[in-house]
Amino acid sequence: MRIFLFLVLLLVSSDLMAQGLAEQIRKAHGDWSDVKFVEFTWTAQARGMSRTYVWDRTTGRVKATIGDTTVDIPATGAGLKETNEIEAHKAFINDSYWLLFEQFIFRDDVELVEGAGKIPGQESESKWLEVRYSSGGYTPGDTYRLYVNDKGVVFGWAYFPGGQKEPRFYMTREALQTQAGITFPTDFKQDSKTVIKLENVKIR
């Protein structure tokens, strides 16, 4: 019985530590609850591919421009039937994570785990918050590990598709900007080389 109670207390303590770190991250990056408008262009450098979004959070609508096509879709993806609209929404969800991942931490289908260890490819260590999406969305089971400094700012992340043991990639999050009280990265690097850029960002 004592062992069982100890394990329960250990799990509760671990959960509280993870929640505490998540709150620290949210405070460091700003509160999106008052944000009404977001515009940004997501660019994959190597592929020369860009996608632009204009998101009106008051109406819940997103104008997604991919190539020469612009579609108007609900941010939630509710009721979409046309293939091009569904694909645009998938792209919007994926690309939004790069800009505002911190806002996707607090969801019912998310499991948070706090820890510390070596940063991938480096000898230095850091505390981290692991964000596990157990269900829902287009890629259930995906896991992200956010590497956090002492101020709660996420300086790098690793991606584990489907919850696999080894990460598909680790990238640093650089060139931070702040608009309307929201702090976000605009440059994502792998092995010191820019892979993803967020451009023409407007938040208000």
N, C-alpha and C positions, 0 to 999 in steps of 0.2 A: 504493500500500500504506500509506504514511504517513497519507494522508487517511482511509483506511478505519479504521485503528487509532485515529486522533484521534476519529472519529465514534463508534466503539465506546466509547472512554473517556468521551466526553461523555455518551452515553446512560447509562452505568453511574453516572457522577457525578450526573446528574439523578435517576436512580432512587433512589440512596442519600439524596439530599437530601429527596426526597419521603417516603421511609420514615422518615427522621429527624424530619421535621415531624409525620408521623402518630403516631409514638411520643410526641412531646411533647404532642400533643393528647390521646392516651389517658391519659398520666400526669396531665394537668391535670384531666381529668374523672373519673378513678377507674377501678379495676379491677372489672369485673363478674363475675369468675370465682367469687367467693365469695357473690354475691347469690343468695338462694334464693326470694325472693318480691317481686313487683312488682304494684302496683295503681295505676291512674290513670284519670282521665276526660279525654278529648280533646273539646274544644268549639270549634266553628266559630262565632265570635261573630255574624257577619252573618246566618247562616242559622239561628241558634238551635238548632243540632244538636249533640247530645252522644252519646258512646259510652264505655262503661266496660269496663275489662278487669281481671280478677284472674288473674295469671299465676303459677302454681306451677312454679318452675324445677326443683324436685326431681323432679316427676312429668312435666314437659314439657307440662302441660295449661293451657289458657286458658279462662276463662269470659268470654265476650263478651256484653255487654248492649247491644243496639241497639234503641231504642224500647222496646216492651213485651216484646221477645223476648230470652231468654238461651240461648245455646248453649255447649256444652262441646266444645272442639276441641283437637287437638294443635298446639302452637306451630309445628311444622314444616309443618303442612298436609298431612302424609302421609296418603294413603288417603281423603281427603274426596270424597264423591260427591254429597251433597245440595246443592242450589243455595244454600240459606240458610247452610249451613256454609261453603261456598266463599266466599260474599260476606262472611261474618263474618271469615274468615281474611284476605281481601284488606284489609279495613278495619283489622284488627289490625296487619298488616305496615305499612301506610301510617302509622297513628297511632303505632306504636312508633318510627318514624324520628324523629318530633318529640321524643321523650323520650330516646332512647339512640342517636342516629345514630352517635356515635363508635365504637360497638361493631360497626357494619356496615362499617367501613372495611377491616378485616382479613379479607377473603374471597378465595377463589381466583379469582373472576370479576371482581375489581376492579382497575382500572388507576389508579395514583396519579400525579398531576403537580403539581409544586410551582412556584409563581410569585409575582409581586407586581404590584400595579397599583391603579388608582383603585377605590374602593368605589362601587358603583352609586348614582347620584344625589348623590354627594358629590365634593368636590375633594380630600379626603385619600386617602392610599394605605395599603395594608396588604398583608402577605404572605397568600397563600392556598394551600389544598390542594384540588386538583380531584379528585373521586372519580367515576370512570367505571365504570358497570356494563355490561360488554360483553355479558353473556348471563345467562340465568337469571332467576328471579323473575317477577312479573306485568308488569313494564315494562322489559324489557331495552333497553339503550341509553341509559337516563337518566343524566344527569350532574349532580353537585352541586359547587358551589364554596364551600368553607368559608373565611370570613375570620377570621383568627386574630391575637390580640394577642401581645405579647412573652412572655407566660406560657404560651402554648399554649391559651388559652381561646377557643373559637369564639364570636364576638360577632354574627355575621351569616352568612347563606347565600343563595346564588342557585341556582335550579333551572332546568335545561336539559332539558326532556322530549325523549326520543329523541336526545339529543346535539345539538339544534339550536344554531345560533350565538348567538342572543340569548336571554337568560333569560326565563322566563315570569314570575318574580318575584324580588325580593330582599327579605328580611325580616331584621330585627334579632332577636337572641335575648336576652331580658331577664329580670329578676326571678329570678336564679339562686338555687337552693337546694342544700343538701348534706344527704344522708341516707346513712348507712352508708358514708361515704367516697366517695359518688357525687355529683358536681356536675352539675346539669341545669337547663335553662331552663324557665320556666313561662309566659312571655309572649312571643308572637311578633308583631312589629309591622311594618306596611307603611305608609310615609309617616306615621310616628308614631302610627298607629292600630292598636289590638290587633285581630288577625285570628284567631289561634289561641291558646287557653289550655289549659294542662295543670293540672288541678285534682285535689284529693284524692289526691295522690301519696303512696304508701307504698312504701318500699324497705327491705328488711332481708335 
